[in-house]
Amino acid sequence: MDFIDEITITDRDIDWVEGILDGDIRFDQPRRNIIKNLESIDIQAFPGSGKTTILVAKLAILAKKWTPDTSGICVLSHTNVAREEIEKRLGNTEIGAKLLRYPHFIGTVHSFFNSFIGLPWIRSKGNPIEIVDTDFVCTNRWKSLPLWSHKPLLSRRKTYMDLCFKNELGKIDLGNLGENTPTYKTIKTIVKNSQEKGYFTFGETLLFAQEAVSNNPQIVGYIQKRFPLLFIDEAQDTNSFQWDLINSTFQVSIQQGFGDENQAIYNYVGENETDRFPRKNPLVLPESKRFNSNISKIANPLAISNAEMIGMSTTFDCKNTIFLFATDKIDNVLEEYSKLVLSTFTDEELKKYQADGCHAIGMVHTKKEETTPEQLPKGVFDYWHNYNHKSISIKTAPDYLVEYFMLGRNELDLTGEAHLQVEWVLKGLKILINKVADTVVIENKTSLVNSFLSKLDNEKQNIFREKLLLILNKTSFLETEWAEMQNVISSISSLFNVENGTSDFMEWSNNIDIATSDDSDGLCPKNVFRYSDESSRSVDITLGSIHSVKGQTHLSTLVLETFSYNHNIISILPFISGAPTKKKPGVRDRGRLKCHYVAMTRARGLLCLAIPKDKVDENSISNLELLGWNIRVIE
């Protein structure tokens, strides 16, 4: 780590990085101070403060000055925002390519600990790795349960998602169901058998990584030598278990966390929220360049932190609006919102900020059962019946292998279901192998995994799994990296005695056509509500969950009321209206506050809420108007 002490970031370096970043980027003195800082410290950065751009700028400067060939920079996150920002800002520059290849690592917490520690440790125990996915694996285990075991589980409100090791290897949380009971012993056997077949949940692989780190100091030594510098993006979403694992693994590495404690909205199964971020004496960036003071004034009462956000933008001065609707008029909400958008923005503004778009989002978006009258509106789906929470479908089959890989990654990011990613990757590999071989090497079977494995002996199966995981652990695919990825693909093809040759299917492409499968004209993407007025002016409203838009910037955002144990916006309305109770908010309301803080800080222009009018009293309406809200009633 001595070479890091020799690195000094100067104003001249920052001037240089401003010049190569895509876009009109200028760093003020507080942001320059953060870029220059190479100590272990956290950065509390509010929405729109440009924290990820600051991180990318620092990484670019460090990559330029980096001399070691076998030690690198590690960047961990819970999404692909940092990697996407590098692609966006640095494009195909050599610096960008350098950051995205050995010896550096930029990816998720799970992918890091899986790749470097967890999965190798599992293999060392003699277990194969077939699939890592919580929902798929737990569902598979539930199907193996004898019927007599269902009653004691359901009576304790345990579901299929509880059929895994969570807090400790070998331990299953089944409430007061004793470890010596037949049900517990049966479930434990099923879990162990599942793991022996190579089926693991995300949480279990992290537990194995923890075991490896605890029992092998040499692993810790290797990681710290390999990655002397660690950055954690979206650090507020790191839970206690992950913090402990990170700190025990990177004991002497320089650590910097970038995030916003008010946006800690990701809760993992069996894991509690944490106040580990920010750590002591963080650097604070309170200024948001995304929106004006009207929006920051509205959002600040929802913040958990003591520091206040300052809206600095002067681009728009919109009349932020709350739609109060009768429940029998819920179908009109999106139309009324669309009308307001069209009356607020010019066609030139809509075109200029098309990439940001206009969005309608809610806390609940997955439909598991029908909505009861007292729950209405329960989820995003109640506002528009064409909404589908699994938003990816392909109008036509992709033309290139890389597009299959990209779509697989998109599926994982949108749904959290790794088996869907595996399906896309294997579909692409099947087409490649059969196309090059000019015969059917891989058959169309129900299980593509089995189709591949059935053609290989045990030794080749292990190699196949290893190479497949290299593809699955990629968080994004760049043209500059595609040649390297082709080597991995060639290794897979050779297992089936097939050489890639010069197949056009292997060429680089990023032209993915994603559209709704039930739109015959293919003109309107899935989960997009399109409105046109009498003068033929139109606007697209993209629907989704609050979680799906975290990190995004919108031209306009409509936050929809949804139901989880109670109506979410109504539950925190005292905070929104500026009249919070003295009682400390409980766990559910803290979650609601954080989610809606995220939702209400996406828009650079117009912010709207949609709430059933029978849930809001006159006093609350008066308070909301005093805060600057425009109230519209949909009758």
Beta strands, then each sheet from edge to edge (+ up, - down):
strand 1: 41-45
strand 2: 73-77
strand 3: 105-108
strand 4: 131-132
strand 5: 199-200
strand 6: 229-233
strand 7: 254-259
strand 8: 283-285
strand 9: 287-288
strand 10: 310-311
strand 11: 321-325
strand 12: 358-362
strand 13: 528-532
strand 14: 538-545
strand 15: 554-560
strand 16: 603-612
strand 17: 630-634
sheet 1: 3+ 2+ 6+ 7+ 1+ 8+
sheet 2: 4+ 5+
sheet 3: 9+ 10+
sheet 4: 13+ 14- 12- 15- 16- 11- 17-
end
